[in-house]
Amino acid sequence: MKKKKVMNTTHIHEVIFLVQENDNVFTPETLVEAISQKWGSDIGFMSCSGVPTPKEEALQFLLDRNKVVVNAEGRVEIDPSMKMCDSHLK
């Protein structure tokens, strides 16, 4: 029987914090690269509701929930209307 590979996980809010700390630096592509550099190539993310998200889908997950936006210059930044769980505020 083939063993299923378990990916390393951290909370999706860590990606939000990464964007906050590097505001207007990342393009969608360089954000995925930065995620791999910071947490490793096998990282995945868990949301507050327990939804597992691979690193390649983290940006879309955050875009869909109005946590980040891609601005006119193609850079990822925090959505000005973003709200985060109180327990995860940095």
N, C-alpha and C positions, 0 to 999 in steps of 0.2 A: 504494500500500500504506500502510495506517495504521500510524504508529509506536506501539509499545507504551510507555506511560509507565512509567518506572523510579521506584520510590519510594525515598526516603531511608531508610537503615536504620542501626540501632545495636543493640547487644546487649540482649537482654531483661532482663539483670541490672540495666541502668540504671533500669528501672521498679522493681525491688526496692529499689535505693538511694534512689529518689525516695520510696517509701513509708517506708523506714527514717528518712529525714531529716524526714519530715512525719508521724510516727506518729499514727494515730488522727484524722487530719484529713480524709481524702478519703472520700467516698461513691463507689460505683462510677461514677456519672455525673461527679462532679467530678474523679476520677482521669483519665478520658479527656480532659477539658478541660485539666487540668494537663499531660498528655502533649503535647497540641497546642501549648500555650503554650510549653513548654520546648523541644520539638524541631521544631515545625511541623506543619501539618495533614496533610502527606503522609508522615509518618514510619511506618515499619514496624520490626519487631524480628526479630532472628535469635536462635535458641537455640544452646546448645552443640552440639546435634546437627544444626544447620543448618536447622531448621524455620522458614520465614518466617511471621510473624504480624502482621497489621494491628493498628493501635493499638486498634481497637474490640474485638479479641479478646484483647488482652494480659492483661487481668484474668482471664478464664476460663482462659487458658493457665496462669497462675500458680496459680490456685485448683486446677486439675486436678492440679498437681504438688506440692501442699501447700507452696507458697512463701509464700502469703498466705491470710488468711481474712477474711470479712466478719463483724464481731462483732455482738452483739445490738443495738447502737445503729445498725447499718447502715454502720459505718465500716470501711475497709480497714486491716488491720494485718498485720505479719509473723507467720506461723505460728510458734509457739514451737518446734516440732520441725523447722523449716526447715533444710536443709543445702544449701550452695552449693559449686560447684567451687572448689577451693583457689586456682586461678589468678584467680578473680573476687572473692575476698573483699575487702571495703573496710575 
